[in-house]
Each structure stands twice: as C-alpha cells, then as structure tokens.
Amino acid sequence: MANINDYVNDSQVDLEDKILSSDGRIGPDLGKTKNIKVENLKDFLGGYLNDKNFVFTQIASSSTWVVDHNLGKFPSVTVVDSAGTEVIGEVEHISINQTRISFTASFGGKAYFN
C-alpha cells in the first residue's frame, strides 16, 4: 500500500479530482478511508462558502436606518460609524429582505449584513 507522501503534489484542482477522507459515521464504516469528488464537496459546502452578504452605507446622519438588503434571510448585522468604531443599535428584522436599526443618537456609517 502506498503512503500519502508517495503521491504527486497536484496544485491544479478540478471538479473531477478526488480527496481522501475518513468516514466519521457511527457503525461499521467508522474511520474507513474513502474518496470524495471535489464536485460533491463543492455542492455540500456551497451553502456555507457562498453565503450572501451586503454592505449598506448611511451617508446622512440618522438615528434610524431602514435597509433593503434583499438577502432573503434574517442576517447578522454589525454597524460602524464613519470613524470605523463599532456601534450597538437595536436591530429589527422587518422581513427577510429589510431591516431597521435604531440608535440613541444620529450618525452616518456602514452596516455589514451577513
């Protein structure tokens, strides 16, 4: 049986390539080595790797920001003022595509939606 370090180091990856893995399921397959096609791994991880995000810029000072992010989900939100300091506000998801952020003072800055 060949050792892993006996194989050629391939820096060009395509969807037909295979990756070695170990089965982590409970039962008789636990720890068995198997091949996974890169294409199948891409499909499995797609939702994690291609997560939608959006950056909103509030130019005019306001204590309430209503943002149409159109992400189709209830995203996490991080807000920074124009100096780049993180600011805490009350986040209300109006819908899966719109969020209202309320603050105790008016300012401009950016909101990062993920």
SULQUISUL-V569879 format. One record per backbone hydrogen bond with DSSP energy under -1.0 kcal/mol. CO is the residue of the C=O (numbers start at 0). NH is the residue of the N-H. Records with the same first field share a line. If there is no record, write none. Layout:
# SULQUISUL-V569879
CO: NH ; NH
This chain:
# SULQUISUL-V569879
2: 5
3: 6
13: 16
14: 38
16: 37
18: 35
20: 33
22: 30
26: 29
28: 31
31: 22
33: 20
35: 18
36: 40
37: 41
38: 42
39: 43
40: 44
41: 45
44: 47 ; 48
45: 49
53: 112
55: 110
57: 108
61: 106
62: 102
64: 100
66: 68 ; 98
75: 113
77: 111
78: 86
79: 109
80: 83
84: 80
89: 101
91: 99
95: 72
96: 68 ; 69
97: 93 ; 94
98: 66
99: 91
100: 64
101: 89
106: 61
107: 81
108: 57
109: 79
110: 55
111: 77
112: 53
